[in-house]
Amino acid sequence: MWRKGCSFLKVLVLCMLTAGVTTAAQNGATNEAPAEAQRPNIMGKLRTAKKTIAVFGQPIVYYEAGRGRTLVLLAQLGWDSHMWSQNMPALAENYHVIAMDLLGTGESAKPHLEYKMDTWTDVIAEFLRLKGIPKATIVGAVMGGALAVQFALDHPEMSEGLVCAASNTGPGKHEGGRQPANWPSLGGVKRALMAWFHDKSLVTEELVRARFEDRLRADDGYTIERHLSDHRPPYSIQEVSVIRIPALFVWCREDEITPLKWGEDYAAAVPGAQLAVINGCGHFPNLEKPREFNRALTDFLKGRQAANQ
């Protein structure tokens, strides 16, 4: 009887130990997976189908998803629509979202011309007309953010709102910012990435190589050169004070390129504008902190909708 009891106890202890190991392994996987899943995918790709439309006779590439009010996503100069791969799916759950490769960028046509701000805003407006979209909220990062502001100034009749992230085009004293060396080499790309992102661990050898290859493939050097050769001065308070649509400015607290004070000055100059500050990120909030960026944008859009009801 005692031996049977011992055998039973051994089996019971073995089962408990096995269960403990299994539980520990499961807990370990559960604890590690979210941490890994939460790391941003800087060079992610959009999964929606690429589309093309002729705007003023030039093929413009875009990506489209969702239904509802229209959001148009504009990337920073030197990037393309895939910059929004971590944002578009979440936004498309409640909105009609379009990511555009602007004329001269990405896979869109790259004619040799002077790339001015109103060159691009006219292309955006014509794109919306061709798509049968009367109004849209323009969402942009860095230069794309400046275009969101410029579109509101050039085409107020088609502007439903604007979202500007980390742009150097606002009023106020531009003190404390810097522009990292960003030439096409592994070293130049790495220096730029280290300045752009607050979390330096994101700048892996794989990311540097992928970004370098992307820059070599883009064939947009002429566009960047022509735009920057005659870059307009920052907007004055008087210029942006005429904006009468809902506006959101999104900034990272640790931005080394366009410091938070620049965002505060920008938001203060646009009547009724909101400022969303994201902690723990650098110059590209939509890339480094996509969930926080998506939440800030969604809260802004929901608040605007509630105000209109």
ZIPENOR-V319189 format. One record per helix or strand of 3 or more residues. SS is the DSSP state (~ for helix, > for strand). FROM is the first residue (numbers start at 1). LEN is the number of residues. If there is no record, write none. Layout:
# ZIPENOR-V319189
SS:FROM:LEN ; SS:FROM:LEN
This chain:
# ZIPENOR-V319189
~:2:36 ; >:50:6 ; >:58:8 ; >:70:5 ; ~:81:4 ; ~:88:4 ; >:96:5 ; ~:117:15 ; >:136:6 ; ~:143:12 ; ~:156:3 ; >:159:7 ; ~:186:11 ; ~:200:3 ; ~:205:14 ; ~:221:9 ; ~:237:4 ; >:246:7 ; ~:260:10 ; >:274:5 ; ~:285:4 ; ~:290:19
